[in-house]
Amino acid sequence: MGKQGLKTLLFILLVFAGTYGSLVGIYQLENWPVFLFGLVLFFLALWLVLKSLRELNERRSNYCGIFAGIFLWGFLGEVMEHLVILEIAYWNFLPLLVTLTFFTILMGIKRYLPHGLMLTLATFNSIWFLHFIMINQYNFLGRYHFSTYPSCALFLLLSLFFGFRMVKAKGIFENMAYSLGLLLSAWTVLEYVWGWRLIPGPWML
């Protein structure tokens, strides 16, 4: 399912990068349009969660779940932080992140949740977890600290692992989950490269 996995990867990348680029652009405006855009993301996330539960086609249901997770992070992890209302990426939210991560892993192992809802939870949790590592590493140690280099290498290896598993996956859910893992780990590598100022990030353009 390598070709299908790549199609999934590109589709998710378009939505993920589009959301990220839109946030970078709207941050140049006043706070009220930023907050309104955040509300749009939040209600889109809720609508997609409900749609994923009603959707009979497994692939479309999974897409709805993944996009809901991306939009939910856009609201809670990006817009709320920009407005200094809620900063969940910082160390004081570690207990909540650990609890959510444990719950997500448990739900994944026990398969208590529908696939679409599981992907919403996994997407939001994964973005939060990866962002948390990098942000706190930068804040406490500095963006050029030696530990950032093995961290980046680890995420690069993870992206290669997810890519291999994506190609070998036999089911739709497994294929899409590994495509998502490949995207998020590779994007984290890119953010480290942006952080080292090796190439300009979107906010610099």
Rosetta constraint file for C-alpha pairs under 8 A:
AtomPair CA 1 CA 5 HARMONIC 6.00 0.50
AtomPair CA 1 CA 166 HARMONIC 7.24 0.50
AtomPair CA 1 CA 167 HARMONIC 5.41 0.50
AtomPair CA 1 CA 168 HARMONIC 6.72 0.50
AtomPair CA 1 CA 169 HARMONIC 6.39 0.50
AtomPair CA 1 CA 170 HARMONIC 6.77 0.50
AtomPair CA 1 CA 175 HARMONIC 7.08 0.50
AtomPair CA 2 CA 6 HARMONIC 6.24 0.50
AtomPair CA 2 CA 166 HARMONIC 6.48 0.50
AtomPair CA 2 CA 167 HARMONIC 4.11 0.50
AtomPair CA 2 CA 168 HARMONIC 7.26 0.50
AtomPair CA 3 CA 7 HARMONIC 6.29 0.50
AtomPair CA 3 CA 167 HARMONIC 7.89 0.50
AtomPair CA 4 CA 8 HARMONIC 6.19 0.50
AtomPair CA 5 CA 9 HARMONIC 6.05 0.50
AtomPair CA 5 CA 166 HARMONIC 6.16 0.50
AtomPair CA 5 CA 167 HARMONIC 6.84 0.50
AtomPair CA 5 CA 175 HARMONIC 5.96 0.50
AtomPair CA 5 CA 176 HARMONIC 6.40 0.50
AtomPair CA 5 CA 179 HARMONIC 5.80 0.50
AtomPair CA 6 CA 10 HARMONIC 6.13 0.50
AtomPair CA 6 CA 179 HARMONIC 7.25 0.50
AtomPair CA 7 CA 11 HARMONIC 6.15 0.50
AtomPair CA 8 CA 12 HARMONIC 6.14 0.50
AtomPair CA 8 CA 176 HARMONIC 6.50 0.50
AtomPair CA 8 CA 179 HARMONIC 6.57 0.50
AtomPair CA 9 CA 13 HARMONIC 5.98 0.50
AtomPair CA 9 CA 176 HARMONIC 7.91 0.50
AtomPair CA 9 CA 179 HARMONIC 5.31 0.50
AtomPair CA 9 CA 180 HARMONIC 6.64 0.50
AtomPair CA 9 CA 182 HARMONIC 7.86 0.50
AtomPair CA 9 CA 183 HARMONIC 6.54 0.50
AtomPair CA 10 CA 14 HARMONIC 6.18 0.50
AtomPair CA 11 CA 15 HARMONIC 6.65 0.50
AtomPair CA 12 CA 16 HARMONIC 5.95 0.50
AtomPair CA 12 CA 66 HARMONIC 7.91 0.50
AtomPair CA 12 CA 67 HARMONIC 7.58 0.50
AtomPair CA 12 CA 180 HARMONIC 7.44 0.50
AtomPair CA 12 CA 183 HARMONIC 7.99 0.50
AtomPair CA 13 CA 17 HARMONIC 5.70 0.50
AtomPair CA 13 CA 18 HARMONIC 7.98 0.50
AtomPair CA 13 CA 183 HARMONIC 7.03 0.50
AtomPair CA 14 CA 18 HARMONIC 5.74 0.50
AtomPair CA 15 CA 19 HARMONIC 6.02 0.50
AtomPair CA 15 CA 67 HARMONIC 7.33 0.50
AtomPair CA 16 CA 20 HARMONIC 6.19 0.50
AtomPair CA 16 CA 67 HARMONIC 7.99 0.50
AtomPair CA 16 CA 70 HARMONIC 6.67 0.50
AtomPair CA 17 CA 21 HARMONIC 5.86 0.50
AtomPair CA 18 CA 22 HARMONIC 5.98 0.50
AtomPair CA 19 CA 23 HARMONIC 6.23 0.50
AtomPair CA 19 CA 71 HARMONIC 7.57 0.50
AtomPair CA 19 CA 74 HARMONIC 7.36 0.50
AtomPair CA 20 CA 24 HARMONIC 6.31 0.50
AtomPair CA 20 CA 74 HARMONIC 7.76 0.50
AtomPair CA 21 CA 25 HARMONIC 6.24 0.50
AtomPair CA 21 CA 202 HARMONIC 7.02 0.50
AtomPair CA 22 CA 26 HARMONIC 6.07 0.50
AtomPair CA 23 CA 27 HARMONIC 5.99 0.50
AtomPair CA 23 CA 74 HARMONIC 7.95 0.50
AtomPair CA 23 CA 78 HARMONIC 7.95 0.50
AtomPair CA 23 CA 79 HARMONIC 7.78 0.50
AtomPair CA 24 CA 28 HARMONIC 7.32 0.50
AtomPair CA 24 CA 202 HARMONIC 7.08 0.50
AtomPair CA 24 CA 203 HARMONIC 5.97 0.50
AtomPair CA 25 CA 29 HARMONIC 7.95 0.50
AtomPair CA 25 CA 203 HARMONIC 7.95 0.50
AtomPair CA 26 CA 33 HARMONIC 7.47 0.50
AtomPair CA 26 CA 34 HARMONIC 6.10 0.50
AtomPair CA 27 CA 31 HARMONIC 7.82 0.50
AtomPair CA 27 CA 34 HARMONIC 6.37 0.50
AtomPair CA 27 CA 82 HARMONIC 7.85 0.50
AtomPair CA 29 CA 33 HARMONIC 6.88 0.50
AtomPair CA 29 CA 34 HARMONIC 7.08 0.50
AtomPair CA 30 CA 34 HARMONIC 6.78 0.50
AtomPair CA 31 CA 35 HARMONIC 6.17 0.50
AtomPair CA 31 CA 83 HARMONIC 6.88 0.50
AtomPair CA 32 CA 36 HARMONIC 6.20 0.50
AtomPair CA 33 CA 37 HARMONIC 6.04 0.50
AtomPair CA 34 CA 38 HARMONIC 6.20 0.50
AtomPair CA 34 CA 79 HARMONIC 6.86 0.50
AtomPair CA 35 CA 39 HARMONIC 6.29 0.50
AtomPair CA 35 CA 79 HARMONIC 6.85 0.50
AtomPair CA 35 CA 83 HARMONIC 7.79 0.50
AtomPair CA 36 CA 40 HARMONIC 6.34 0.50
AtomPair CA 37 CA 41 HARMONIC 6.37 0.50
AtomPair CA 38 CA 42 HARMONIC 6.20 0.50
AtomPair CA 38 CA 74 HARMONIC 7.06 0.50
AtomPair CA 38 CA 75 HARMONIC 4.83 0.50
AtomPair CA 38 CA 79 HARMONIC 5.79 0.50
AtomPair CA 38 CA 80 HARMONIC 7.91 0.50
AtomPair CA 39 CA 43 HARMONIC 6.16 0.50
AtomPair CA 39 CA 75 HARMONIC 7.02 0.50
AtomPair CA 40 CA 44 HARMONIC 5.99 0.50
AtomPair CA 41 CA 45 HARMONIC 6.09 0.50
AtomPair CA 41 CA 71 HARMONIC 5.08 0.50
AtomPair CA 41 CA 72 HARMONIC 6.58 0.50
AtomPair CA 41 CA 74 HARMONIC 6.73 0.50
AtomPair CA 41 CA 75 HARMONIC 5.96 0.50
AtomPair CA 42 CA 46 HARMONIC 6.42 0.50
AtomPair CA 42 CA 71 HARMONIC 6.40 0.50
AtomPair CA 42 CA 72 HARMONIC 5.63 0.50
AtomPair CA 42 CA 75 HARMONIC 5.82 0.50
AtomPair CA 43 CA 47 HARMONIC 6.09 0.50
AtomPair CA 44 CA 48 HARMONIC 6.08 0.50
AtomPair CA 44 CA 68 HARMONIC 7.01 0.50
AtomPair CA 44 CA 71 HARMONIC 7.00 0.50
AtomPair CA 45 CA 49 HARMONIC 6.18 0.50
AtomPair CA 45 CA 67 HARMONIC 7.20 0.50
AtomPair CA 45 CA 68 HARMONIC 4.07 0.50
AtomPair CA 45 CA 69 HARMONIC 6.84 0.50
AtomPair CA 45 CA 70 HARMONIC 7.94 0.50
AtomPair CA 45 CA 71 HARMONIC 5.46 0.50
AtomPair CA 45 CA 72 HARMONIC 5.62 0.50
AtomPair CA 46 CA 50 HARMONIC 6.41 0.50
AtomPair CA 46 CA 68 HARMONIC 6.94 0.50
AtomPair CA 47 CA 51 HARMONIC 6.08 0.50
AtomPair CA 47 CA 68 HARMONIC 7.99 0.50
AtomPair CA 48 CA 52 HARMONIC 5.94 0.50
AtomPair CA 48 CA 64 HARMONIC 5.13 0.50
AtomPair CA 48 CA 65 HARMONIC 6.54 0.50
AtomPair CA 48 CA 67 HARMONIC 7.31 0.50
AtomPair CA 48 CA 68 HARMONIC 5.47 0.50
AtomPair CA 49 CA 53 HARMONIC 6.54 0.50
AtomPair CA 49 CA 64 HARMONIC 6.55 0.50
AtomPair CA 49 CA 65 HARMONIC 5.85 0.50
AtomPair CA 49 CA 68 HARMONIC 6.05 0.50
AtomPair CA 49 CA 116 HARMONIC 7.36 0.50
AtomPair CA 49 CA 117 HARMONIC 6.43 0.50
AtomPair CA 49 CA 120 HARMONIC 7.37 0.50
AtomPair CA 50 CA 54 HARMONIC 6.51 0.50
AtomPair CA 51 CA 55 HARMONIC 5.82 0.50
AtomPair CA 51 CA 61 HARMONIC 7.20 0.50
AtomPair CA 51 CA 64 HARMONIC 6.79 0.50
AtomPair CA 52 CA 60 HARMONIC 7.46 0.50
AtomPair CA 52 CA 61 HARMONIC 4.27 0.50
AtomPair CA 52 CA 62 HARMONIC 6.77 0.50
AtomPair CA 52 CA 63 HARMONIC 7.91 0.50
AtomPair CA 52 CA 64 HARMONIC 5.26 0.50
AtomPair CA 52 CA 65 HARMONIC 5.88 0.50
AtomPair CA 52 CA 116 HARMONIC 5.30 0.50
AtomPair CA 52 CA 117 HARMONIC 6.95 0.50
AtomPair CA 53 CA 61 HARMONIC 7.03 0.50
AtomPair CA 53 CA 114 HARMONIC 7.28 0.50
AtomPair CA 53 CA 116 HARMONIC 6.73 0.50
AtomPair CA 53 CA 117 HARMONIC 7.21 0.50
AtomPair CA 54 CA 61 HARMONIC 7.91 0.50
AtomPair CA 55 CA 60 HARMONIC 6.95 0.50
AtomPair CA 55 CA 61 HARMONIC 5.34 0.50
AtomPair CA 56 CA 61 HARMONIC 7.09 0.50
AtomPair CA 57 CA 61 HARMONIC 6.10 0.50
AtomPair CA 58 CA 62 HARMONIC 6.14 0.50
AtomPair CA 58 CA 172 HARMONIC 7.57 0.50
AtomPair CA 58 CA 173 HARMONIC 7.85 0.50
AtomPair CA 59 CA 63 HARMONIC 6.26 0.50
AtomPair CA 59 CA 172 HARMONIC 6.74 0.50
AtomPair CA 59 CA 173 HARMONIC 7.57 0.50
AtomPair CA 60 CA 64 HARMONIC 6.22 0.50
AtomPair CA 61 CA 65 HARMONIC 6.35 0.50
AtomPair CA 61 CA 115 HARMONIC 7.64 0.50
AtomPair CA 61 CA 116 HARMONIC 5.29 0.50
AtomPair CA 62 CA 66 HARMONIC 6.24 0.50
AtomPair CA 62 CA 115 HARMONIC 6.37 0.50
AtomPair CA 62 CA 116 HARMONIC 4.46 0.50
AtomPair CA 62 CA 119 HARMONIC 6.68 0.50
AtomPair CA 62 CA 173 HARMONIC 7.21 0.50
AtomPair CA 62 CA 176 HARMONIC 7.65 0.50
AtomPair CA 63 CA 67 HARMONIC 6.09 0.50
AtomPair CA 63 CA 116 HARMONIC 7.37 0.50
AtomPair CA 64 CA 68 HARMONIC 6.01 0.50
AtomPair CA 64 CA 116 HARMONIC 6.62 0.50
AtomPair CA 65 CA 69 HARMONIC 6.37 0.50
AtomPair CA 65 CA 115 HARMONIC 7.83 0.50
AtomPair CA 65 CA 116 HARMONIC 4.33 0.50
AtomPair CA 65 CA 117 HARMONIC 5.55 0.50
AtomPair CA 65 CA 118 HARMONIC 7.34 0.50
AtomPair CA 65 CA 119 HARMONIC 5.21 0.50
AtomPair CA 65 CA 120 HARMONIC 4.45 0.50
AtomPair CA 66 CA 70 HARMONIC 6.43 0.50
AtomPair CA 66 CA 116 HARMONIC 7.28 0.50
AtomPair CA 66 CA 119 HARMONIC 5.38 0.50
AtomPair CA 66 CA 120 HARMONIC 5.11 0.50
AtomPair CA 66 CA 123 HARMONIC 6.00 0.50
AtomPair CA 67 CA 71 HARMONIC 6.17 0.50
AtomPair CA 67 CA 120 HARMONIC 7.34 0.50
AtomPair CA 68 CA 72 HARMONIC 5.98 0.50
AtomPair CA 68 CA 120 HARMONIC 5.72 0.50
AtomPair CA 69 CA 73 HARMONIC 6.20 0.50
AtomPair CA 69 CA 119 HARMONIC 7.32 0.50
AtomPair CA 69 CA 120 HARMONIC 4.29 0.50
AtomPair CA 69 CA 121 HARMONIC 6.41 0.50
AtomPair CA 69 CA 122 HARMONIC 7.56 0.50
AtomPair CA 69 CA 123 HARMONIC 5.03 0.50
AtomPair CA 69 CA 124 HARMONIC 4.64 0.50
AtomPair CA 70 CA 74 HARMONIC 6.20 0.50
AtomPair CA 70 CA 120 HARMONIC 7.87 0.50
AtomPair CA 70 CA 123 HARMONIC 6.58 0.50
AtomPair CA 70 CA 124 HARMONIC 6.31 0.50
AtomPair CA 71 CA 75 HARMONIC 6.36 0.50
AtomPair CA 72 CA 76 HARMONIC 6.10 0.50
AtomPair CA 72 CA 77 HARMONIC 7.82 0.50
AtomPair CA 72 CA 124 HARMONIC 6.84 0.50
AtomPair CA 73 CA 77 HARMONIC 4.86 0.50
AtomPair CA 73 CA 78 HARMONIC 6.67 0.50
AtomPair CA 73 CA 124 HARMONIC 5.70 0.50
AtomPair CA 73 CA 127 HARMONIC 7.36 0.50
AtomPair CA 73 CA 128 HARMONIC 7.45 0.50
AtomPair CA 74 CA 78 HARMONIC 4.98 0.50
AtomPair CA 74 CA 79 HARMONIC 6.24 0.50
AtomPair CA 75 CA 79 HARMONIC 5.02 0.50
AtomPair CA 75 CA 80 HARMONIC 6.23 0.50
AtomPair CA 76 CA 80 HARMONIC 5.33 0.50
AtomPair CA 76 CA 81 HARMONIC 7.41 0.50
AtomPair CA 76 CA 86 HARMONIC 7.30 0.50
AtomPair CA 76 CA 88 HARMONIC 7.71 0.50
AtomPair CA 77 CA 81 HARMONIC 6.08 0.50
AtomPair CA 77 CA 86 HARMONIC 7.82 0.50
AtomPair CA 77 CA 87 HARMONIC 6.95 0.50
AtomPair CA 77 CA 88 HARMONIC 6.29 0.50
AtomPair CA 77 CA 89 HARMONIC 6.97 0.50
AtomPair CA 77 CA 128 HARMONIC 7.27 0.50
AtomPair CA 78 CA 82 HARMONIC 6.08 0.50
AtomPair CA 79 CA 83 HARMONIC 6.21 0.50
AtomPair CA 80 CA 84 HARMONIC 6.10 0.50
AtomPair CA 80 CA 85 HARMONIC 5.18 0.50
AtomPair CA 80 CA 86 HARMONIC 5.09 0.50
AtomPair CA 80 CA 87 HARMONIC 6.77 0.50
AtomPair CA 81 CA 85 HARMONIC 6.08 0.50
AtomPair CA 81 CA 86 HARMONIC 5.33 0.50
AtomPair CA 81 CA 87 HARMONIC 4.74 0.50
AtomPair CA 81 CA 88 HARMONIC 7.50 0.50
AtomPair CA 88 CA 92 HARMONIC 7.92 0.50
AtomPair CA 88 CA 93 HARMONIC 5.62 0.50
AtomPair CA 88 CA 128 HARMONIC 7.96 0.50
AtomPair CA 89 CA 93 HARMONIC 6.96 0.50
AtomPair CA 89 CA 128 HARMONIC 6.68 0.50
AtomPair CA 89 CA 131 HARMONIC 6.54 0.50
AtomPair CA 89 CA 132 HARMONIC 4.78 0.50
AtomPair CA 89 CA 135 HARMONIC 6.94 0.50
AtomPair CA 89 CA 136 HARMONIC 7.80 0.50
AtomPair CA 90 CA 94 HARMONIC 7.45 0.50
AtomPair CA 90 CA 132 HARMONIC 6.48 0.50
AtomPair CA 90 CA 135 HARMONIC 7.27 0.50
AtomPair CA 90 CA 136 HARMONIC 6.41 0.50
AtomPair CA 91 CA 132 HARMONIC 7.69 0.50
AtomPair CA 91 CA 136 HARMONIC 6.74 0.50
AtomPair CA 93 CA 97 HARMONIC 6.26 0.50
AtomPair CA 94 CA 98 HARMONIC 6.05 0.50
AtomPair CA 95 CA 99 HARMONIC 6.15 0.50
AtomPair CA 96 CA 100 HARMONIC 6.15 0.50
AtomPair CA 97 CA 101 HARMONIC 6.01 0.50
AtomPair CA 97 CA 125 HARMONIC 7.71 0.50
AtomPair CA 97 CA 128 HARMONIC 7.76 0.50
AtomPair CA 97 CA 129 HARMONIC 7.16 0.50
AtomPair CA 98 CA 102 HARMONIC 6.11 0.50
AtomPair CA 99 CA 103 HARMONIC 6.16 0.50
AtomPair CA 100 CA 104 HARMONIC 5.98 0.50
AtomPair CA 100 CA 125 HARMONIC 7.02 0.50
AtomPair CA 101 CA 105 HARMONIC 6.16 0.50
AtomPair CA 101 CA 125 HARMONIC 6.45 0.50
AtomPair CA 102 CA 106 HARMONIC 6.10 0.50
AtomPair CA 103 CA 107 HARMONIC 6.07 0.50
AtomPair CA 104 CA 108 HARMONIC 6.10 0.50
AtomPair CA 104 CA 118 HARMONIC 7.85 0.50
AtomPair CA 104 CA 121 HARMONIC 6.66 0.50
AtomPair CA 104 CA 122 HARMONIC 6.41 0.50
AtomPair CA 104 CA 125 HARMONIC 7.57 0.50
AtomPair CA 105 CA 109 HARMONIC 6.17 0.50
AtomPair CA 106 CA 110 HARMONIC 6.03 0.50
AtomPair CA 107 CA 111 HARMONIC 5.47 0.50
AtomPair CA 107 CA 112 HARMONIC 5.60 0.50
AtomPair CA 107 CA 113 HARMONIC 6.56 0.50
AtomPair CA 107 CA 118 HARMONIC 7.52 0.50
AtomPair CA 108 CA 112 HARMONIC 7.39 0.50
AtomPair CA 108 CA 113 HARMONIC 7.79 0.50
AtomPair CA 108 CA 118 HARMONIC 7.08 0.50
AtomPair CA 113 CA 117 HARMONIC 6.33 0.50
AtomPair CA 113 CA 118 HARMONIC 5.70 0.50
AtomPair CA 114 CA 118 HARMONIC 6.05 0.50
AtomPair CA 115 CA 119 HARMONIC 6.14 0.50
AtomPair CA 115 CA 173 HARMONIC 7.11 0.50
AtomPair CA 116 CA 120 HARMONIC 6.41 0.50
AtomPair CA 117 CA 121 HARMONIC 6.37 0.50
AtomPair CA 118 CA 122 HARMONIC 6.04 0.50
AtomPair CA 119 CA 123 HARMONIC 5.75 0.50
AtomPair CA 119 CA 177 HARMONIC 7.45 0.50
AtomPair CA 120 CA 124 HARMONIC 6.22 0.50
AtomPair CA 121 CA 125 HARMONIC 5.98 0.50
AtomPair CA 122 CA 126 HARMONIC 5.81 0.50
AtomPair CA 123 CA 127 HARMONIC 6.19 0.50
AtomPair CA 123 CA 180 HARMONIC 7.76 0.50
AtomPair CA 124 CA 128 HARMONIC 6.16 0.50
AtomPair CA 125 CA 129 HARMONIC 5.99 0.50
AtomPair CA 126 CA 130 HARMONIC 6.09 0.50
AtomPair CA 126 CA 184 HARMONIC 7.74 0.50
AtomPair CA 127 CA 131 HARMONIC 5.92 0.50
AtomPair CA 127 CA 184 HARMONIC 7.04 0.50
AtomPair CA 128 CA 132 HARMONIC 5.84 0.50
AtomPair CA 129 CA 133 HARMONIC 6.42 0.50
AtomPair CA 130 CA 134 HARMONIC 6.55 0.50
AtomPair CA 130 CA 185 HARMONIC 7.95 0.50
AtomPair CA 130 CA 188 HARMONIC 7.02 0.50
AtomPair CA 131 CA 135 HARMONIC 5.95 0.50
AtomPair CA 131 CA 188 HARMONIC 7.81 0.50
AtomPair CA 132 CA 136 HARMONIC 6.08 0.50
AtomPair CA 133 CA 137 HARMONIC 6.04 0.50
AtomPair CA 134 CA 138 HARMONIC 6.15 0.50
AtomPair CA 134 CA 192 HARMONIC 7.80 0.50
AtomPair CA 135 CA 139 HARMONIC 6.10 0.50
AtomPair CA 136 CA 140 HARMONIC 5.88 0.50
AtomPair CA 136 CA 141 HARMONIC 7.87 0.50
AtomPair CA 137 CA 141 HARMONIC 5.47 0.50
AtomPair CA 137 CA 142 HARMONIC 6.60 0.50
AtomPair CA 137 CA 143 HARMONIC 7.27 0.50
AtomPair CA 137 CA 148 HARMONIC 7.38 0.50
AtomPair CA 138 CA 142 HARMONIC 4.32 0.50
AtomPair CA 138 CA 143 HARMONIC 4.59 0.50
AtomPair CA 138 CA 144 HARMONIC 7.96 0.50
AtomPair CA 138 CA 145 HARMONIC 7.98 0.50
AtomPair CA 139 CA 143 HARMONIC 7.74 0.50
AtomPair CA 141 CA 145 HARMONIC 5.89 0.50
AtomPair CA 143 CA 148 HARMONIC 7.00 0.50
AtomPair CA 143 CA 195 HARMONIC 6.27 0.50
AtomPair CA 143 CA 196 HARMONIC 6.47 0.50
AtomPair CA 144 CA 148 HARMONIC 6.75 0.50
AtomPair CA 144 CA 196 HARMONIC 6.51 0.50
AtomPair CA 145 CA 149 HARMONIC 7.85 0.50
AtomPair CA 146 CA 150 HARMONIC 7.61 0.50
AtomPair CA 147 CA 151 HARMONIC 6.28 0.50
AtomPair CA 148 CA 152 HARMONIC 6.07 0.50
AtomPair CA 148 CA 192 HARMONIC 7.57 0.50
AtomPair CA 149 CA 153 HARMONIC 6.22 0.50
AtomPair CA 150 CA 154 HARMONIC 6.04 0.50
AtomPair CA 151 CA 155 HARMONIC 6.42 0.50
AtomPair CA 152 CA 156 HARMONIC 6.21 0.50
AtomPair CA 152 CA 188 HARMONIC 7.62 0.50
AtomPair CA 152 CA 189 HARMONIC 5.48 0.50
AtomPair CA 152 CA 192 HARMONIC 6.48 0.50
AtomPair CA 153 CA 157 HARMONIC 6.24 0.50
AtomPair CA 153 CA 189 HARMONIC 7.81 0.50
AtomPair CA 154 CA 158 HARMONIC 6.19 0.50
AtomPair CA 155 CA 159 HARMONIC 6.13 0.50
AtomPair CA 155 CA 185 HARMONIC 5.39 0.50
AtomPair CA 155 CA 186 HARMONIC 6.87 0.50
AtomPair CA 155 CA 188 HARMONIC 6.95 0.50
AtomPair CA 155 CA 189 HARMONIC 6.18 0.50
AtomPair CA 156 CA 160 HARMONIC 6.41 0.50
AtomPair CA 156 CA 185 HARMONIC 6.84 0.50
AtomPair CA 156 CA 186 HARMONIC 6.32 0.50
AtomPair CA 156 CA 189 HARMONIC 6.25 0.50
AtomPair CA 157 CA 161 HARMONIC 6.18 0.50
AtomPair CA 158 CA 162 HARMONIC 6.08 0.50
AtomPair CA 158 CA 182 HARMONIC 7.44 0.50
AtomPair CA 158 CA 185 HARMONIC 6.42 0.50
AtomPair CA 159 CA 163 HARMONIC 6.02 0.50
AtomPair CA 159 CA 181 HARMONIC 7.03 0.50
AtomPair CA 159 CA 182 HARMONIC 4.62 0.50
AtomPair CA 159 CA 183 HARMONIC 7.36 0.50
AtomPair CA 159 CA 185 HARMONIC 5.23 0.50
AtomPair CA 159 CA 186 HARMONIC 5.53 0.50
AtomPair CA 160 CA 164 HARMONIC 6.21 0.50
AtomPair CA 160 CA 182 HARMONIC 7.28 0.50
AtomPair CA 161 CA 165 HARMONIC 6.25 0.50
AtomPair CA 161 CA 182 HARMONIC 7.93 0.50
AtomPair CA 162 CA 166 HARMONIC 5.91 0.50
AtomPair CA 162 CA 178 HARMONIC 5.30 0.50
AtomPair CA 162 CA 179 HARMONIC 6.99 0.50
AtomPair CA 162 CA 181 HARMONIC 5.99 0.50
AtomPair CA 162 CA 182 HARMONIC 5.05 0.50
AtomPair CA 163 CA 167 HARMONIC 6.41 0.50
AtomPair CA 163 CA 178 HARMONIC 6.89 0.50
AtomPair CA 163 CA 179 HARMONIC 6.90 0.50
AtomPair CA 163 CA 182 HARMONIC 5.72 0.50
AtomPair CA 164 CA 168 HARMONIC 6.41 0.50
AtomPair CA 165 CA 169 HARMONIC 5.84 0.50
AtomPair CA 165 CA 175 HARMONIC 7.82 0.50
AtomPair CA 165 CA 178 HARMONIC 6.45 0.50
AtomPair CA 166 CA 174 HARMONIC 7.47 0.50
AtomPair CA 166 CA 175 HARMONIC 5.10 0.50
AtomPair CA 166 CA 176 HARMONIC 7.51 0.50
AtomPair CA 166 CA 177 HARMONIC 7.98 0.50
AtomPair CA 166 CA 178 HARMONIC 4.98 0.50
AtomPair CA 166 CA 179 HARMONIC 5.89 0.50
AtomPair CA 167 CA 175 HARMONIC 7.48 0.50
AtomPair CA 169 CA 174 HARMONIC 5.92 0.50
AtomPair CA 169 CA 175 HARMONIC 5.12 0.50
AtomPair CA 170 CA 174 HARMONIC 7.09 0.50
AtomPair CA 170 CA 175 HARMONIC 6.88 0.50
AtomPair CA 171 CA 175 HARMONIC 6.06 0.50
AtomPair CA 172 CA 176 HARMONIC 6.14 0.50
AtomPair CA 173 CA 177 HARMONIC 6.00 0.50
AtomPair CA 174 CA 178 HARMONIC 6.20 0.50
AtomPair CA 175 CA 179 HARMONIC 6.22 0.50
AtomPair CA 176 CA 180 HARMONIC 6.18 0.50
AtomPair CA 177 CA 181 HARMONIC 6.28 0.50
AtomPair CA 178 CA 182 HARMONIC 6.07 0.50
AtomPair CA 179 CA 183 HARMONIC 6.27 0.50
AtomPair CA 180 CA 184 HARMONIC 6.22 0.50
AtomPair CA 181 CA 185 HARMONIC 6.06 0.50
AtomPair CA 182 CA 186 HARMONIC 5.97 0.50
AtomPair CA 183 CA 187 HARMONIC 5.93 0.50
AtomPair CA 184 CA 188 HARMONIC 6.20 0.50
AtomPair CA 185 CA 189 HARMONIC 6.49 0.50
AtomPair CA 186 CA 190 HARMONIC 6.40 0.50
AtomPair CA 187 CA 191 HARMONIC 6.24 0.50
AtomPair CA 188 CA 192 HARMONIC 6.35 0.50
AtomPair CA 189 CA 193 HARMONIC 6.43 0.50
AtomPair CA 190 CA 194 HARMONIC 6.18 0.50
AtomPair CA 191 CA 195 HARMONIC 5.96 0.50
AtomPair CA 192 CA 196 HARMONIC 6.24 0.50
AtomPair CA 193 CA 197 HARMONIC 6.46 0.50
AtomPair CA 193 CA 198 HARMONIC 5.77 0.50
AtomPair CA 193 CA 199 HARMONIC 6.74 0.50
AtomPair CA 194 CA 198 HARMONIC 6.14 0.50
AtomPair CA 194 CA 199 HARMONIC 5.70 0.50
AtomPair CA 194 CA 200 HARMONIC 6.11 0.50
AtomPair CA 194 CA 201 HARMONIC 5.39 0.50
AtomPair CA 197 CA 201 HARMONIC 7.88 0.50
AtomPair CA 200 CA 204 HARMONIC 5.86 0.50
AtomPair CA 200 CA 205 HARMONIC 7.01 0.50
AtomPair CA 201 CA 205 HARMONIC 6.85 0.50
